[in-house]
Amino acid sequence: MPAPSLGFGLIGFGAWGRFHADSISKTSGAELKAIAARSEASRNAAQEAFPKARVYADYRDKVKPAAQAGSAEFPVIEPAPGRYVQQRE
C-alpha cells in the first residue's frame, strides 16, 4: 500500500515560488495543494502550470484561517518570508 502524500501550500509564485513549486511537484510523496499569488498573471500561470493545486488571490483565504484554527491541511512555504504578509496586512 503506497504511503499517503504530504501536501504543501505555497505563498507567492514569482521566480522563487516557481522554483519551489517545481521542486515540490518533482518530489516523490509530496503534493502541491495550494498556491497563493497576488497578481492575476501569477495566478493564471500557477493554475496553468499546476492544475491540481487550488489557487488563491490572498493567502488569508485558506492558509491563515486554517493555521490559526490548528487545522491546516499542509505545511506552507513562503519563498520570501514576511514580504508577502507585510505588504498585504
Rosetta constraint file for C-alpha pairs under 8 A:
AtomPair CA 3 CA 29 HARMONIC 7.47 0.50
AtomPair CA 4 CA 29 HARMONIC 7.05 0.50
AtomPair CA 5 CA 29 HARMONIC 4.44 0.50
AtomPair CA 5 CA 30 HARMONIC 5.21 0.50
AtomPair CA 5 CA 31 HARMONIC 6.19 0.50
AtomPair CA 6 CA 29 HARMONIC 6.05 0.50
AtomPair CA 6 CA 30 HARMONIC 4.80 0.50
AtomPair CA 6 CA 31 HARMONIC 5.94 0.50
AtomPair CA 6 CA 74 HARMONIC 7.18 0.50
AtomPair CA 7 CA 30 HARMONIC 5.83 0.50
AtomPair CA 7 CA 31 HARMONIC 4.58 0.50
AtomPair CA 7 CA 32 HARMONIC 5.71 0.50
AtomPair CA 7 CA 33 HARMONIC 5.64 0.50
AtomPair CA 7 CA 73 HARMONIC 7.21 0.50
AtomPair CA 7 CA 74 HARMONIC 5.03 0.50
AtomPair CA 7 CA 75 HARMONIC 7.10 0.50
AtomPair CA 8 CA 24 HARMONIC 7.75 0.50
AtomPair CA 8 CA 30 HARMONIC 7.29 0.50
AtomPair CA 8 CA 31 HARMONIC 6.10 0.50
AtomPair CA 8 CA 32 HARMONIC 4.95 0.50
AtomPair CA 8 CA 33 HARMONIC 5.55 0.50
AtomPair CA 8 CA 34 HARMONIC 6.82 0.50
AtomPair CA 8 CA 74 HARMONIC 4.92 0.50
AtomPair CA 8 CA 75 HARMONIC 5.20 0.50
AtomPair CA 8 CA 76 HARMONIC 5.76 0.50
AtomPair CA 8 CA 77 HARMONIC 7.37 0.50
AtomPair CA 9 CA 32 HARMONIC 6.25 0.50
AtomPair CA 9 CA 33 HARMONIC 5.71 0.50
AtomPair CA 9 CA 34 HARMONIC 4.54 0.50
AtomPair CA 9 CA 35 HARMONIC 5.75 0.50
AtomPair CA 9 CA 36 HARMONIC 7.96 0.50
AtomPair CA 9 CA 63 HARMONIC 7.74 0.50
AtomPair CA 9 CA 74 HARMONIC 6.18 0.50
AtomPair CA 9 CA 75 HARMONIC 6.12 0.50
AtomPair CA 9 CA 76 HARMONIC 4.45 0.50
AtomPair CA 9 CA 77 HARMONIC 6.21 0.50
AtomPair CA 10 CA 17 HARMONIC 7.14 0.50
AtomPair CA 10 CA 20 HARMONIC 7.98 0.50
AtomPair CA 10 CA 21 HARMONIC 7.33 0.50
AtomPair CA 10 CA 32 HARMONIC 7.76 0.50
AtomPair CA 10 CA 34 HARMONIC 6.18 0.50
AtomPair CA 10 CA 35 HARMONIC 4.72 0.50
AtomPair CA 10 CA 36 HARMONIC 6.27 0.50
AtomPair CA 10 CA 76 HARMONIC 5.52 0.50
AtomPair CA 10 CA 77 HARMONIC 4.84 0.50
AtomPair CA 10 CA 78 HARMONIC 5.99 0.50
AtomPair CA 10 CA 79 HARMONIC 7.88 0.50
AtomPair CA 11 CA 17 HARMONIC 7.38 0.50
AtomPair CA 11 CA 35 HARMONIC 5.89 0.50
AtomPair CA 11 CA 36 HARMONIC 4.80 0.50
AtomPair CA 11 CA 37 HARMONIC 6.51 0.50
AtomPair CA 11 CA 59 HARMONIC 6.51 0.50
AtomPair CA 11 CA 76 HARMONIC 7.14 0.50
AtomPair CA 11 CA 77 HARMONIC 6.16 0.50
AtomPair CA 11 CA 78 HARMONIC 4.80 0.50
AtomPair CA 11 CA 79 HARMONIC 7.02 0.50
AtomPair CA 11 CA 84 HARMONIC 7.61 0.50
AtomPair CA 12 CA 17 HARMONIC 5.44 0.50
AtomPair CA 12 CA 35 HARMONIC 7.01 0.50
AtomPair CA 12 CA 36 HARMONIC 5.63 0.50
AtomPair CA 12 CA 37 HARMONIC 4.82 0.50
AtomPair CA 12 CA 38 HARMONIC 7.29 0.50
AtomPair CA 12 CA 78 HARMONIC 6.60 0.50
AtomPair CA 12 CA 79 HARMONIC 6.76 0.50
AtomPair CA 12 CA 84 HARMONIC 7.25 0.50
AtomPair CA 13 CA 17 HARMONIC 4.17 0.50
AtomPair CA 13 CA 18 HARMONIC 5.41 0.50
AtomPair CA 13 CA 35 HARMONIC 7.32 0.50
AtomPair CA 13 CA 36 HARMONIC 7.25 0.50
AtomPair CA 13 CA 37 HARMONIC 5.63 0.50
AtomPair CA 13 CA 42 HARMONIC 6.09 0.50
AtomPair CA 13 CA 43 HARMONIC 7.64 0.50
AtomPair CA 13 CA 46 HARMONIC 6.86 0.50
AtomPair CA 14 CA 18 HARMONIC 5.98 0.50
AtomPair CA 14 CA 42 HARMONIC 7.18 0.50
AtomPair CA 15 CA 19 HARMONIC 6.47 0.50
AtomPair CA 16 CA 20 HARMONIC 6.21 0.50
AtomPair CA 16 CA 79 HARMONIC 5.88 0.50
AtomPair CA 16 CA 80 HARMONIC 8.00 0.50
AtomPair CA 17 CA 21 HARMONIC 6.04 0.50
AtomPair CA 17 CA 78 HARMONIC 7.74 0.50
AtomPair CA 17 CA 79 HARMONIC 5.69 0.50
AtomPair CA 18 CA 22 HARMONIC 6.06 0.50
AtomPair CA 19 CA 23 HARMONIC 6.20 0.50
AtomPair CA 20 CA 24 HARMONIC 6.11 0.50
AtomPair CA 20 CA 79 HARMONIC 7.56 0.50
AtomPair CA 21 CA 25 HARMONIC 6.13 0.50
AtomPair CA 21 CA 32 HARMONIC 6.92 0.50
AtomPair CA 22 CA 26 HARMONIC 6.19 0.50
AtomPair CA 23 CA 27 HARMONIC 6.27 0.50
AtomPair CA 24 CA 30 HARMONIC 5.97 0.50
AtomPair CA 24 CA 31 HARMONIC 6.52 0.50
AtomPair CA 24 CA 32 HARMONIC 6.28 0.50
AtomPair CA 25 CA 30 HARMONIC 6.68 0.50
AtomPair CA 25 CA 31 HARMONIC 6.09 0.50
AtomPair CA 25 CA 32 HARMONIC 6.20 0.50
AtomPair CA 26 CA 30 HARMONIC 7.91 0.50
AtomPair CA 32 CA 50 HARMONIC 7.91 0.50
AtomPair CA 32 CA 52 HARMONIC 7.84 0.50
AtomPair CA 32 CA 53 HARMONIC 5.91 0.50
AtomPair CA 33 CA 52 HARMONIC 7.11 0.50
AtomPair CA 33 CA 53 HARMONIC 4.54 0.50
AtomPair CA 33 CA 54 HARMONIC 6.09 0.50
AtomPair CA 33 CA 74 HARMONIC 7.80 0.50
AtomPair CA 34 CA 53 HARMONIC 4.91 0.50
AtomPair CA 34 CA 54 HARMONIC 4.54 0.50
AtomPair CA 34 CA 55 HARMONIC 5.69 0.50
AtomPair CA 34 CA 56 HARMONIC 7.53 0.50
AtomPair CA 35 CA 46 HARMONIC 7.24 0.50
AtomPair CA 35 CA 53 HARMONIC 6.71 0.50
AtomPair CA 35 CA 54 HARMONIC 6.26 0.50
AtomPair CA 35 CA 55 HARMONIC 4.81 0.50
AtomPair CA 35 CA 56 HARMONIC 6.19 0.50
AtomPair CA 35 CA 59 HARMONIC 7.95 0.50
AtomPair CA 36 CA 43 HARMONIC 7.46 0.50
AtomPair CA 36 CA 55 HARMONIC 5.75 0.50
AtomPair CA 36 CA 56 HARMONIC 4.60 0.50
AtomPair CA 36 CA 57 HARMONIC 5.64 0.50
AtomPair CA 36 CA 58 HARMONIC 5.75 0.50
AtomPair CA 36 CA 59 HARMONIC 5.10 0.50
AtomPair CA 37 CA 42 HARMONIC 5.96 0.50
AtomPair CA 37 CA 43 HARMONIC 5.50 0.50
AtomPair CA 37 CA 55 HARMONIC 7.48 0.50
AtomPair CA 37 CA 56 HARMONIC 6.39 0.50
AtomPair CA 37 CA 57 HARMONIC 5.33 0.50
AtomPair CA 37 CA 58 HARMONIC 6.65 0.50
AtomPair CA 37 CA 59 HARMONIC 7.63 0.50
AtomPair CA 38 CA 42 HARMONIC 7.09 0.50
AtomPair CA 38 CA 43 HARMONIC 7.26 0.50
AtomPair CA 38 CA 57 HARMONIC 5.23 0.50
AtomPair CA 38 CA 58 HARMONIC 6.42 0.50
AtomPair CA 39 CA 43 HARMONIC 6.26 0.50
AtomPair CA 39 CA 57 HARMONIC 7.25 0.50
AtomPair CA 40 CA 44 HARMONIC 6.05 0.50
AtomPair CA 40 CA 57 HARMONIC 7.63 0.50
AtomPair CA 41 CA 45 HARMONIC 6.14 0.50
AtomPair CA 42 CA 46 HARMONIC 6.01 0.50
AtomPair CA 43 CA 47 HARMONIC 6.10 0.50
AtomPair CA 43 CA 55 HARMONIC 6.42 0.50
AtomPair CA 43 CA 56 HARMONIC 7.29 0.50
AtomPair CA 43 CA 57 HARMONIC 7.06 0.50
AtomPair CA 44 CA 48 HARMONIC 6.10 0.50
AtomPair CA 45 CA 49 HARMONIC 6.03 0.50
AtomPair CA 46 CA 50 HARMONIC 5.76 0.50
AtomPair CA 46 CA 51 HARMONIC 7.69 0.50
AtomPair CA 46 CA 55 HARMONIC 7.20 0.50
AtomPair CA 47 CA 51 HARMONIC 4.95 0.50
AtomPair CA 47 CA 52 HARMONIC 7.86 0.50
AtomPair CA 47 CA 53 HARMONIC 7.02 0.50
AtomPair CA 47 CA 54 HARMONIC 7.68 0.50
AtomPair CA 47 CA 55 HARMONIC 6.46 0.50
AtomPair CA 56 CA 61 HARMONIC 7.02 0.50
AtomPair CA 56 CA 62 HARMONIC 7.94 0.50
AtomPair CA 57 CA 61 HARMONIC 7.94 0.50
AtomPair CA 59 CA 63 HARMONIC 5.50 0.50
AtomPair CA 59 CA 64 HARMONIC 6.60 0.50
AtomPair CA 60 CA 64 HARMONIC 4.74 0.50
AtomPair CA 60 CA 65 HARMONIC 6.57 0.50
AtomPair CA 61 CA 65 HARMONIC 7.22 0.50
AtomPair CA 62 CA 66 HARMONIC 6.27 0.50
AtomPair CA 63 CA 67 HARMONIC 6.12 0.50
AtomPair CA 63 CA 72 HARMONIC 6.91 0.50
AtomPair CA 63 CA 76 HARMONIC 7.76 0.50
AtomPair CA 64 CA 68 HARMONIC 6.09 0.50
AtomPair CA 65 CA 69 HARMONIC 6.10 0.50
AtomPair CA 66 CA 70 HARMONIC 6.02 0.50
AtomPair CA 66 CA 71 HARMONIC 4.96 0.50
AtomPair CA 66 CA 72 HARMONIC 4.48 0.50
AtomPair CA 66 CA 73 HARMONIC 7.62 0.50
AtomPair CA 67 CA 71 HARMONIC 6.06 0.50
AtomPair CA 67 CA 72 HARMONIC 5.04 0.50
AtomPair CA 78 CA 82 HARMONIC 7.81 0.50
AtomPair CA 80 CA 84 HARMONIC 7.22 0.50
AtomPair CA 81 CA 85 HARMONIC 7.99 0.50
AtomPair CA 82 CA 86 HARMONIC 5.73 0.50
AtomPair CA 83 CA 87 HARMONIC 6.21 0.50
AtomPair CA 84 CA 88 HARMONIC 6.31 0.50
AtomPair CA 85 CA 89 HARMONIC 6.01 0.50
